[in-house]
Amino acid sequence: MKIGIVGLPNVGKSTLFNAITKTGAECANYPFCTIEPNVGIVNVPDKRIDVLSKMYETEKTTYATIEFVDIAGLVKGASKGEGLGNKFLSHIRETDAIAHVVRCFDDEKIVHVDGRVDPVSDIETITLELIFADLETINKRIERVSKIIKSGDKKAIIENELLNRIKEHLESGCPVRTMDLTQEEKDIIKDSLLLTIKPVIYVANVSEDNVSDIENNEYVKQVEEYAKKENSIVISLSAKLEEDLSELEDEDKNLLMEEYNIKESGLSKLIKASYELLGLISFLTAGKQEVRAWTIKNGTKAPQAAGKIHSDFERGFIKAEVVSYDVLIEYGSVNAAKEKGLVRLEGKEYIVKDGDIIVFRFNV
């Protein structure tokens, strides 16, 4: 899973990136500090993996991972190549989802690219640039499909109708993700790599002083109201405080979190929101050799989940031996769970659940 961190220059993108990846990306108080995207891969915190690793005294522990990409700040006119627009847009196309960082604090010492703090205006600036870029993509595709229609191609006729519907929606100033598209329609336009079809998490970046009183932050309220219109997720955090926390040992980190009344780290919030946004879950494999989390789409059937481990597992799938994490912990071992009839053999139609611990039986 690849998440692109975007936003106007100087809103805290790189500070947040530093906090969640601890890679020390360059961060400064001027626009376009980030030119080439910084990339960091982080483990998805999962207490289940920690517990299973101790239970099995495993030789290797492998967490699920998320790749975060800190993308250059966007300005008005980016869709026409202004600032670092073309590079910015190409980097977004490669991501699965967007974490849009929005400044929700006043600070005269930190320059705002537009000279004022206005979260909704900031969001609309980026959204409009992405809409303009998508319109250009759609217009080119309509032109290409129009030529095929002349031959009477039925698929081209259906695609042309869809493209024009999308064009009309974009021209009304709305992103493609707010359209009610069927999966079949999404598949038709998949290779167009539209920017505004990508799901978005709005990250409301507040000041350290305001982190314990976020519910009364008027800027955050504005972001939440905007996000409601497109059913997007909003999380609130202080990127600067998260960066400070990332540099501390666990004991000091816990003390600072208590001081600011922070119940959950920004990384944990962002990962949970990302999984929810993309409809992801994790199943587990466990043994002496390795304990590992595997990320799949919610609704994935057992053979396709097996294919995440190795294509041979999917091709030669026979059965899946399944026990839930909670059951295993309650009874202390797979054998004890088996004695209670709580380890199940599931077939090809079984839909894998979050926290399933699975042994796949296959033959190739």
C-alpha positions as CSV (number, residue, x, y, z in Angstrom):
1,M,0.0,0.0,0.0
2,K,1.4,3.4,-1.0
3,I,0.1,6.6,0.5
4,G,1.0,10.0,-1.0
5,I,1.4,12.8,1.5
6,V,0.3,16.0,-0.3
7,G,-0.6,19.6,0.5
8,L,0.3,23.2,-0.2
9,P,3.9,24.2,0.5
10,N,4.7,24.8,4.2
11,V,1.7,23.0,5.7
12,G,3.7,20.3,7.6
13,K,3.9,17.4,5.0
14,S,7.6,16.8,5.5
15,T,7.3,17.2,9.3
16,L,4.6,14.6,9.4
17,F,6.6,12.3,7.1
18,N,9.6,12.6,9.4
19,A,7.4,11.7,12.4
20,I,5.9,8.6,10.9
21,T,9.0,7.3,9.1
22,K,11.9,8.7,11.2
23,T,13.9,9.1,8.0
24,G,14.8,12.7,8.6
25,A,13.5,14.2,5.4
26,E,14.7,17.8,4.8
27,C,12.3,20.2,6.4
28,A,12.4,24.0,6.2
29,N,10.3,27.2,6.3
30,Y,10.1,27.9,2.6
31,P,8.1,26.5,-0.4
32,F,9.4,23.6,-2.5
33,C,11.8,22.3,0.2
34,T,10.8,18.8,-1.0
35,I,11.5,18.5,-4.7
36,E,12.1,14.8,-5.3
37,P,9.6,12.7,-3.3
38,N,11.0,11.2,0.0
39,V,9.9,7.6,0.4
40,G,9.7,5.7,3.7
41,I,8.4,2.2,4.5
42,V,7.0,1.7,8.0
43,N,5.7,-1.3,9.8
44,V,2.0,-1.4,10.7
45,P,1.9,-1.7,14.5
46,D,0.1,-4.9,15.4
47,K,0.0,-6.2,19.0
48,R,-1.2,-9.6,17.6
49,I,2.1,-10.1,15.9
50,D,4.0,-9.2,19.0
51,V,2.0,-11.7,21.1
52,L,2.3,-14.5,18.5
53,S,6.0,-14.0,18.2
54,K,6.5,-14.6,21.9
55,M,4.1,-17.5,21.9
56,Y,5.9,-19.3,19.1
57,E,9.4,-18.1,20.0
58,T,9.7,-17.4,16.4
59,E,12.9,-16.9,14.5
60,K,11.5,-14.1,12.3
61,T,8.8,-11.5,12.8
62,T,7.3,-9.7,9.7
63,Y,4.8,-6.9,10.1
64,A,2.5,-5.6,7.3
65,T,4.0,-2.4,5.8
66,I,2.9,0.9,4.3
67,E,4.9,3.0,2.0
68,F,4.6,6.7,2.5
69,V,5.6,9.2,-0.2
70,D,6.3,12.8,0.7
71,I,5.4,14.7,-2.5
72,A,6.5,18.3,-3.4
73,G,4.1,21.1,-2.4
74,L,1.5,22.1,-5.0
75,V,0.6,25.6,-6.1
76,K,-2.1,27.1,-8.3
77,G,-1.4,26.3,-11.9
78,A,0.3,23.0,-11.2
79,S,-1.9,21.3,-13.8
80,K,-0.3,23.7,-16.3
81,G,3.2,23.0,-15.0
82,E,3.5,25.8,-12.5
83,G,5.9,25.2,-9.6
84,L,6.7,21.5,-9.6
85,G,3.3,20.6,-10.9
86,N,4.1,18.0,-13.5
87,K,6.4,16.1,-11.2
88,F,3.9,16.4,-8.4
89,L,1.1,15.0,-10.5
90,S,3.1,12.1,-11.8
91,H,4.1,11.1,-8.3
92,I,0.4,11.1,-7.1
93,R,-0.6,8.8,-10.0
94,E,1.6,6.1,-8.5
95,T,-0.1,6.1,-5.1
96,D,-3.1,4.1,-3.8
97,A,-4.5,6.9,-1.7
98,I,-3.8,10.4,-0.7
99,A,-3.1,11.9,2.8
100,H,-3.9,15.6,2.3
101,V,-2.2,17.6,5.0
102,V,-4.1,20.8,5.8
103,R,-2.7,23.6,8.0
104,C,-5.1,24.3,10.9
105,F,-3.1,26.7,13.0
106,D,-2.0,30.4,13.0
107,D,1.7,31.2,13.3
108,E,3.3,34.4,11.9
109,K,6.7,32.7,11.9
110,I,5.7,30.1,9.4
111,V,5.0,31.5,5.9
112,H,1.7,30.5,4.3
113,V,2.0,30.3,0.5
114,D,-1.2,32.4,0.1
115,G,-0.4,34.8,3.0
116,R,-3.3,33.5,5.2
117,V,-4.6,30.4,6.8
118,D,-7.8,29.1,5.2
119,P,-8.1,25.3,5.2
120,V,-11.0,25.0,2.8
121,S,-9.3,27.3,0.3
122,D,-6.2,25.2,0.6
123,I,-8.1,22.0,0.0
124,E,-9.9,23.5,-3.0
125,T,-6.6,24.8,-4.5
126,I,-5.2,21.3,-4.7
127,T,-8.5,19.6,-5.6
128,L,-9.0,22.0,-8.6
129,E,-5.5,21.4,-9.9
130,L,-6.1,17.6,-9.8
131,I,-9.5,18.1,-11.5
132,F,-7.9,20.2,-14.3
133,A,-5.3,17.5,-14.7
134,D,-8.0,14.8,-14.9
135,L,-10.0,16.8,-17.4
136,E,-7.0,16.9,-19.7
137,T,-6.6,13.1,-19.4
138,I,-10.3,12.5,-20.0
139,N,-10.4,14.9,-23.1
140,K,-7.5,13.0,-24.7
141,R,-9.2,9.7,-24.1
142,I,-12.5,10.9,-25.5
143,E,-10.7,12.1,-28.6
144,R,-9.1,8.6,-29.0
145,V,-12.3,6.7,-28.3
146,S,-14.3,8.9,-30.7
147,K,-12.3,7.6,-33.6
148,I,-13.0,3.9,-32.6
149,I,-16.7,4.6,-32.3
150,K,-16.9,5.3,-36.1
151,S,-16.2,1.6,-36.6
152,G,-19.3,0.7,-34.6
153,D,-17.4,-0.7,-31.7
154,K,-20.0,-1.3,-28.9
155,K,-17.4,-1.2,-26.1
156,A,-16.2,2.2,-27.3
157,I,-19.7,3.5,-27.3
158,I,-20.2,2.5,-23.7
159,E,-16.8,3.9,-22.7
160,N,-17.5,7.2,-24.5
161,E,-20.8,7.6,-22.6
162,L,-18.9,7.0,-19.3
163,L,-16.1,9.4,-20.2
164,N,-18.5,12.2,-21.0
165,R,-20.3,11.6,-17.8
166,I,-17.0,11.9,-15.9
167,K,-16.1,15.0,-17.9
168,E,-19.4,16.7,-17.0
169,H,-18.8,15.8,-13.3
170,L,-15.3,17.2,-13.3
171,E,-16.4,20.4,-15.1
172,S,-18.9,21.0,-12.2
173,G,-15.8,21.2,-9.9
174,C,-16.3,17.7,-8.3
175,P,-13.7,15.0,-8.0
176,V,-14.4,11.6,-9.6
177,R,-14.4,9.9,-6.2
178,T,-17.7,11.6,-5.5
179,M,-19.3,9.8,-8.4
180,D,-21.4,6.7,-7.9
181,L,-19.5,4.4,-10.3
182,T,-20.0,0.7,-10.6
183,Q,-16.9,-1.6,-10.3
184,E,-17.3,-2.3,-14.0
185,E,-17.1,1.4,-14.8
186,K,-14.1,1.8,-12.5
187,D,-12.4,-1.1,-14.4
188,I,-13.0,0.7,-17.7
189,I,-11.1,3.8,-16.6
190,K,-8.6,2.1,-14.4
191,D,-5.7,2.6,-16.8
192,S,-6.4,6.3,-17.1
193,L,-4.8,6.7,-13.6
194,L,-7.2,9.5,-12.7
195,L,-6.0,11.6,-9.8
196,T,-9.4,12.6,-8.2
197,I,-10.6,9.0,-8.1
198,K,-8.1,8.2,-5.4
199,P,-9.5,8.1,-1.9
200,V,-8.4,10.9,0.5
201,I,-7.6,11.2,4.2
202,Y,-7.6,14.8,5.3
203,V,-4.9,15.3,8.0
204,A,-5.7,18.4,10.0
205,N,-2.4,19.7,11.3
206,V,-2.9,21.7,14.5
207,S,-0.3,23.4,16.7
208,E,1.2,21.7,19.7
209,D,-0.6,24.1,22.0
210,N,-4.0,23.1,20.5
211,V,-3.6,19.4,20.4
212,S,-5.5,18.7,23.6
213,D,-8.4,21.0,22.5
214,I,-8.9,19.9,18.9
215,E,-12.7,19.7,19.2
216,N,-12.8,23.5,19.6
217,N,-10.5,24.2,16.7
218,E,-12.5,26.2,14.1
219,Y,-10.1,25.3,11.3
220,V,-10.5,21.6,12.0
221,K,-14.3,22.0,12.0
222,Q,-14.1,23.5,8.5
223,V,-12.1,20.6,7.3
224,E,-14.6,18.1,8.8
225,E,-17.5,19.9,7.1
226,Y,-15.8,19.8,3.8
227,A,-14.9,16.1,4.1
228,K,-18.5,15.2,4.9
229,K,-19.5,16.3,1.4
230,E,-17.4,13.6,-0.2
231,N,-17.5,11.0,2.6
232,S,-13.8,11.4,3.2
233,I,-12.0,10.7,6.5
234,V,-10.4,13.4,8.7
235,I,-7.8,12.8,11.4
236,S,-6.3,15.5,13.5
237,L,-2.8,15.7,14.9
238,S,0.2,18.0,15.5
239,A,2.9,17.1,13.0
240,K,5.5,18.9,15.1
241,L,4.5,17.1,18.3
242,E,4.5,13.8,16.4
243,E,8.0,14.5,15.2
244,D,9.1,15.2,18.8
245,L,7.5,12.0,20.0
246,S,9.2,9.9,17.3
247,E,12.6,10.9,18.7
248,L,11.9,9.7,22.2
249,E,12.3,6.4,23.9
250,D,9.0,4.6,24.9
251,E,9.0,5.7,28.5
252,D,9.6,9.4,27.7
253,K,7.2,9.1,24.8
254,N,4.4,7.8,27.1
255,L,5.0,10.7,29.5
256,L,4.8,13.3,26.8
257,M,1.6,11.8,25.4
258,E,0.1,11.8,28.9
259,E,1.1,15.5,29.2
260,Y,-0.7,16.4,26.0
261,N,-3.6,13.9,26.7
262,I,-2.8,12.0,23.4
263,K,-4.4,8.6,23.5
264,E,-3.1,7.4,20.1
265,S,-0.1,8.3,18.0
266,G,-0.5,10.1,14.6
267,L,1.0,7.1,12.8
268,S,-1.5,4.7,14.4
269,K,-4.4,7.1,13.4
270,L,-3.1,7.4,9.9
271,I,-2.7,3.7,9.4
272,K,-6.1,2.9,10.8
273,A,-7.7,5.5,8.5
274,S,-5.7,4.1,5.5
275,Y,-6.9,0.6,6.1
276,E,-10.5,1.8,6.6
277,L,-10.3,3.9,3.5
278,L,-8.9,1.2,1.2
279,G,-11.0,-1.6,2.8
280,L,-8.0,-3.6,4.0
281,I,-7.6,-6.3,6.7
282,S,-4.7,-8.5,7.8
283,F,-4.6,-12.3,8.1
284,L,-1.8,-14.0,10.0
285,T,0.6,-17.0,9.6
286,A,2.4,-18.2,12.6
287,G,5.1,-20.8,13.4
288,K,8.5,-21.3,14.8
289,Q,10.1,-20.1,11.5
290,E,8.1,-16.9,11.1
291,V,5.1,-15.0,12.4
292,R,3.8,-12.7,9.7
293,A,0.9,-10.3,8.8
294,W,-0.5,-10.3,5.3
295,T,-2.6,-7.4,4.0
296,I,-5.6,-8.2,1.8
297,K,-8.8,-6.5,0.7
298,N,-11.8,-7.1,2.9
299,G,-13.9,-9.8,1.2
300,T,-11.0,-11.7,-0.3
301,K,-11.6,-15.5,-0.6
302,A,-9.2,-18.1,0.8
303,P,-7.5,-19.1,-2.5
304,Q,-6.7,-15.4,-3.4
305,A,-5.4,-14.8,0.2
306,A,-3.2,-17.9,-0.3
307,G,-1.9,-16.3,-3.5
308,K,-0.5,-13.4,-1.5
309,I,2.0,-15.8,0.0
310,H,2.8,-17.6,-3.2
311,S,1.1,-18.1,-6.6
312,D,1.5,-21.9,-6.2
313,F,-0.7,-21.7,-3.0
314,E,-3.5,-20.2,-5.0
315,R,-3.1,-22.4,-8.0
316,G,-3.1,-25.7,-6.0
317,F,-5.4,-24.6,-3.2
318,I,-7.1,-27.5,-1.4
319,K,-8.2,-26.2,2.0
320,A,-7.4,-23.5,4.6
321,E,-7.0,-24.5,8.2
322,V,-8.3,-21.5,10.1
323,V,-8.3,-20.4,13.8
324,S,-9.1,-16.9,14.9
325,Y,-6.5,-15.0,16.8
326,D,-8.8,-14.4,19.8
327,V,-9.6,-18.2,20.0
328,L,-5.9,-19.1,19.9
329,I,-5.0,-16.7,22.7
330,E,-7.9,-17.9,24.8
331,Y,-6.9,-21.6,24.5
332,G,-3.2,-21.1,24.4
333,S,-2.4,-23.4,21.4
334,V,-3.7,-24.7,18.1
335,N,-4.0,-28.2,19.6
336,A,-6.1,-27.0,22.5
337,A,-8.3,-25.1,20.1
338,K,-8.6,-28.2,17.9
339,E,-9.8,-30.3,20.9
340,K,-12.6,-27.8,21.3
341,G,-13.5,-28.0,17.6
342,L,-12.5,-24.4,17.0
343,V,-10.0,-25.0,14.2
344,R,-11.9,-25.1,11.0
345,L,-11.1,-26.4,7.5
346,E,-12.5,-23.9,5.0
347,G,-12.9,-24.3,1.2
348,K,-12.5,-22.0,-1.8
349,E,-15.6,-19.9,-1.0
350,Y,-14.4,-18.9,2.5
351,I,-14.0,-15.2,3.0
352,V,-11.0,-14.5,5.1
353,K,-11.6,-12.4,8.3
354,D,-9.3,-9.9,10.0
355,G,-7.1,-11.8,12.5
356,D,-7.6,-15.2,11.0
357,I,-4.5,-17.4,11.5
358,I,-4.2,-19.7,8.5
359,V,-2.3,-22.7,7.3
360,F,-3.0,-23.3,3.6
361,R,-3.1,-26.8,2.2
362,F,-2.2,-27.0,-1.5
363,N,-1.0,-29.4,-4.1
364,V,0.8,-28.5,-7.4
